[in-house]
Amino acid sequence: MIKYLELKTEYLKKGYSIHRNVISNSIVEDIQKHIKFLLECFPKTRPESFHHDMLVNDPFIHHILDQKKIKEISKFYLGPNISLFGAHYIAKRPFDGKPVGWHQDGSYWPLKPMNVISLWIAGSHSNKKNGCMRVIPGSQNKKLIPPSKMEKLDQERYVLDLGIKKSDIKSNTAQNIELSPGDMSIHNPNIIHGSNPNLSSHWRIGLTLRIIPSTTFVDRENWKCIHIAGKKDRAIKNNYVEKPIFNKEKHMEFDGCEKYS
């Protein structure tokens, strides 16, 4: 717990922290297999865009959320009653992985209040060469920049269609978040971040899990959440999915899938 306290102190100061060896090698391998599986299921979707609607009812995502360290760390930052608001793979293929323009996650999210953390789980090495996430430390203290103040980006070239103008930030202070497989970074919804393209010969695979306390309301009709731990707040009318049933015709097999039968 002392280690967690030190990392949370760093998170509060810089807007991010890095936790090493959060998931096992076997789950890292399953994440890599899951990307291949999703590519087969959704051949017209780029691997940077495997979004929440593709993942929320997938037993494998529920399995990851059930990992001891994922729950332990999330509860340390947010308290005992937690849920998943959003899941998203941003996997960059070798040689043509798209960049992500500078942005603040909270600018896009319908959360009331904006009490949320993002867990970025490395399913591969993530480094400067293959387009790791870059953050501007301390920028979490800035107000959220609304989409109306951003510039349009070409979605043929970028993952997101909007980005913060370079003139509005000090990009020369940006730091690379370099992770090994199984590591995890946590970042604040207000921190300014982005990433460069992957021009290397290796995949860069990241799974983002957006975790909220049960007291945060998702103000979007029919949005689906996953309850992770503790109690649901009955006064907050979030929509929670049921535990999924594993179907070998629809889902990737993994060690632990029998728990979803």
C-alpha positions as CSV (number, residue, x, y, z in Angstrom):
1,M,0.0,0.0,0.0
2,I,3.0,2.3,0.6
3,K,3.9,1.9,-3.1
4,Y,0.3,2.7,-4.2
5,L,0.3,5.8,-2.0
6,E,3.5,7.1,-3.6
7,L,2.1,6.5,-7.0
8,K,-1.2,8.1,-6.2
9,T,0.8,11.2,-4.9
10,E,2.6,11.3,-8.2
11,Y,-0.7,11.0,-10.1
12,L,-2.1,14.0,-8.2
13,K,1.0,16.0,-8.9
14,K,1.7,15.1,-12.6
15,G,-1.7,13.8,-13.7
16,Y,-0.4,10.3,-14.4
17,S,1.4,7.4,-12.7
18,I,2.9,4.1,-13.9
19,H,2.3,0.8,-12.3
20,R,4.6,-2.1,-13.3
21,N,3.7,-5.8,-13.8
22,V,0.0,-5.4,-13.2
23,I,-1.2,-8.3,-15.4
24,S,0.4,-11.7,-16.0
25,N,2.3,-12.8,-19.1
26,S,-0.5,-15.2,-20.0
27,I,-3.1,-12.3,-20.0
28,V,-0.7,-10.2,-22.1
29,E,-0.6,-13.1,-24.6
30,D,-4.4,-13.3,-24.5
31,I,-4.7,-9.6,-25.2
32,Q,-2.5,-10.0,-28.3
33,K,-4.7,-13.0,-29.4
34,H,-7.8,-10.9,-28.7
35,I,-6.6,-8.2,-31.2
36,K,-6.1,-10.9,-33.8
37,F,-9.6,-12.3,-33.0
38,L,-11.2,-8.9,-33.3
39,L,-9.5,-8.2,-36.6
40,E,-11.1,-11.4,-37.9
41,C,-14.5,-10.4,-36.5
42,F,-14.4,-6.8,-37.7
43,P,-12.1,-6.9,-40.8
44,K,-13.3,-3.4,-41.9
45,T,-12.4,-1.8,-38.6
46,R,-8.9,-0.5,-37.9
47,P,-7.4,-1.9,-34.7
48,E,-7.1,1.6,-33.2
49,S,-10.9,1.7,-33.2
50,F,-12.1,-1.4,-31.3
51,H,-14.5,0.6,-29.2
52,H,-16.7,0.1,-26.1
53,D,-19.7,-1.3,-28.0
54,M,-17.5,-4.2,-29.4
55,L,-16.1,-5.0,-25.9
56,V,-18.7,-4.4,-23.2
57,N,-20.3,-7.8,-23.5
58,D,-17.1,-9.7,-24.2
59,P,-16.3,-12.2,-21.5
60,F,-12.5,-11.5,-21.9
61,I,-12.9,-7.9,-21.0
62,H,-14.9,-8.9,-17.9
63,H,-12.1,-11.3,-17.1
64,I,-9.5,-8.6,-17.2
65,L,-11.6,-6.3,-15.0
66,D,-11.8,-9.2,-12.5
67,Q,-8.0,-9.4,-12.1
68,K,-6.9,-8.8,-8.5
69,K,-4.4,-5.9,-9.2
70,I,-6.8,-4.1,-11.6
71,K,-9.5,-4.0,-8.9
72,E,-7.1,-3.3,-6.1
73,I,-5.5,-0.3,-7.8
74,S,-8.8,1.1,-9.1
75,K,-10.3,0.9,-5.6
76,F,-7.3,2.6,-4.1
77,Y,-7.8,5.6,-6.4
78,L,-11.6,5.8,-6.4
79,G,-12.9,3.9,-3.4
80,P,-14.6,0.5,-3.0
81,N,-17.6,1.0,-5.3
82,I,-16.4,1.0,-8.9
83,S,-17.6,0.3,-12.4
84,L,-16.3,0.5,-16.0
85,F,-17.6,3.4,-18.1
86,G,-15.6,2.6,-21.2
87,A,-13.2,0.2,-22.8
88,H,-11.2,0.8,-26.0
89,Y,-8.3,-0.9,-27.7
90,I,-5.9,1.4,-29.4
91,A,-3.7,-1.0,-31.3
92,K,-1.3,0.3,-33.8
93,R,-0.1,-2.0,-36.6
94,P,3.5,-2.0,-37.6
95,F,4.5,0.7,-40.1
96,D,1.0,2.3,-40.4
97,G,-0.4,2.8,-36.9
98,K,-2.2,6.2,-36.8
99,P,-1.2,9.0,-34.4
100,V,-3.6,10.5,-31.8
101,G,-3.8,14.3,-31.7
102,W,-3.4,16.2,-28.5
103,H,-6.6,16.0,-26.5
104,Q,-8.2,15.7,-23.0
105,D,-10.4,12.7,-22.5
106,G,-12.9,14.6,-20.4
107,S,-13.7,16.9,-23.3
108,Y,-15.7,14.1,-24.9
109,W,-17.2,12.2,-21.9
110,P,-20.8,12.6,-20.6
111,L,-19.9,12.1,-16.9
112,K,-21.4,13.9,-14.0
113,P,-19.2,14.6,-12.1
114,M,-16.0,14.1,-14.0
115,N,-14.7,11.6,-11.4
116,V,-12.9,9.0,-13.5
117,I,-9.5,7.4,-14.1
118,S,-8.1,5.9,-17.3
119,L,-6.1,2.7,-17.0
120,W,-3.9,2.1,-20.0
121,I,-2.8,-1.5,-20.1
122,A,0.2,-2.4,-22.3
123,G,-0.4,-5.6,-24.3
124,S,3.0,-5.1,-26.0
125,H,6.0,-2.9,-25.6
126,S,5.0,0.7,-25.9
127,N,7.9,3.1,-26.6
128,K,9.0,6.1,-28.5
129,K,9.7,4.0,-31.6
130,N,6.2,2.5,-32.0
131,G,4.1,5.5,-31.0
132,C,3.7,5.3,-27.2
133,M,1.4,7.7,-25.4
134,R,2.8,11.2,-24.7
135,V,1.6,13.4,-21.9
136,I,2.1,17.0,-20.8
137,P,2.7,16.7,-17.0
138,G,0.7,19.1,-14.9
139,S,-1.8,19.9,-17.6
140,Q,-4.5,18.1,-15.6
141,N,-4.8,21.4,-13.7
142,K,-6.0,23.2,-16.9
143,K,-9.7,23.5,-17.7
144,L,-11.2,21.2,-20.3
145,I,-11.0,22.6,-23.8
146,P,-14.4,22.1,-25.5
147,P,-14.5,20.5,-29.0
148,S,-15.6,23.8,-30.4
149,K,-12.2,25.2,-29.5
150,M,-10.2,22.4,-31.2
151,E,-9.1,21.9,-34.7
152,K,-10.4,19.4,-37.2
153,L,-8.2,16.4,-38.0
154,D,-8.3,14.1,-41.0
155,Q,-9.6,10.8,-39.8
156,E,-7.9,9.1,-42.7
157,R,-4.6,10.0,-40.9
158,Y,-5.6,10.4,-37.2
159,V,-7.4,8.2,-34.7
160,L,-9.6,11.1,-33.5
161,D,-11.3,13.8,-35.6
162,L,-10.4,16.7,-33.3
163,G,-7.2,17.8,-31.6
164,I,-6.0,20.7,-29.4
165,K,-4.2,23.4,-31.4
166,K,-0.5,23.2,-30.9
167,S,-0.5,27.0,-30.2
168,D,-2.6,26.3,-27.1
169,I,-0.2,23.9,-25.4
170,K,3.5,23.6,-24.5
171,S,4.3,20.4,-26.4
172,N,8.0,20.7,-25.7
173,T,7.3,19.6,-22.2
174,A,5.7,16.3,-23.3
175,Q,7.0,13.1,-21.8
176,N,6.9,9.6,-23.4
177,I,5.0,7.0,-21.3
178,E,7.2,3.9,-22.1
179,L,5.7,0.6,-20.8
180,S,6.6,-3.0,-21.0
181,P,4.0,-5.7,-21.6
182,G,1.8,-6.1,-18.5
183,D,2.6,-2.5,-17.2
184,M,-0.2,0.0,-16.7
185,S,-0.4,3.8,-16.7
186,I,-3.1,5.8,-15.0
187,H,-4.1,9.2,-16.2
188,N,-6.4,12.0,-15.2
189,P,-9.3,12.9,-17.6
190,N,-8.0,16.5,-17.9
191,I,-4.4,15.7,-18.8
192,I,-3.4,16.7,-22.3
193,H,-2.0,13.7,-24.2
194,G,-1.6,12.1,-27.6
195,S,0.7,9.9,-29.5
196,N,2.8,9.7,-32.7
197,P,2.3,7.2,-35.5
198,N,3.8,3.7,-35.3
199,L,6.4,3.5,-38.1
200,S,8.3,0.6,-36.4
201,S,8.1,-3.1,-37.3
202,H,6.3,-4.0,-34.1
203,W,2.8,-3.7,-32.9
204,R,1.8,-1.2,-30.2
205,I,-1.2,-2.6,-28.3
206,G,-3.0,-0.7,-25.6
207,L,-6.2,-1.4,-23.8
208,T,-7.8,1.6,-22.1
209,L,-10.3,1.0,-19.2
210,R,-12.2,4.0,-18.0
211,I,-13.1,3.4,-14.3
212,I,-15.7,5.4,-12.4
213,P,-17.1,5.3,-8.8
214,S,-20.7,4.3,-8.5
215,T,-21.6,7.9,-7.7
216,T,-20.7,9.1,-11.2
217,F,-23.6,9.3,-13.7
218,V,-23.1,8.5,-17.4
219,D,-25.4,11.0,-19.0
220,R,-25.9,9.2,-22.3
221,E,-29.0,7.3,-23.2
222,N,-28.7,3.5,-23.3
223,W,-24.9,3.6,-22.4
224,K,-23.8,0.3,-21.0
225,C,-21.5,0.0,-17.9
226,I,-19.9,-3.0,-16.2
227,H,-20.1,-3.3,-12.4
228,I,-16.6,-4.2,-11.0
229,A,-16.7,-4.2,-7.2
230,G,-18.6,-2.9,-4.2
231,K,-22.2,-1.6,-4.3
232,K,-24.1,0.2,-7.1
233,D,-25.6,3.5,-6.1
234,R,-29.4,3.2,-6.5
235,A,-29.7,6.9,-6.8
236,I,-27.5,7.0,-9.9
237,K,-29.4,5.5,-12.8
238,N,-26.5,3.9,-14.8
239,N,-27.2,1.0,-17.1
240,Y,-25.2,-2.1,-16.2
241,V,-24.8,-5.2,-18.4
242,E,-25.3,-8.7,-17.1
243,K,-22.4,-11.1,-16.8
244,P,-21.9,-12.4,-20.3
245,I,-22.2,-16.0,-21.3
246,F,-19.2,-17.4,-23.1
247,N,-20.1,-18.7,-26.6
248,K,-17.2,-20.3,-28.5
249,E,-19.0,-19.3,-31.8
250,K,-18.8,-15.6,-30.8
251,H,-16.0,-15.2,-28.3
252,M,-12.3,-15.9,-28.1
253,E,-11.3,-18.8,-25.8
254,F,-9.1,-17.9,-22.9
255,D,-7.9,-19.4,-19.6
256,G,-10.8,-18.7,-17.3
257,C,-13.6,-18.6,-19.9
258,E,-15.3,-21.5,-18.1
259,K,-16.3,-19.0,-15.4
260,Y,-18.7,-17.4,-17.9
261,S,-20.6,-20.5,-18.8
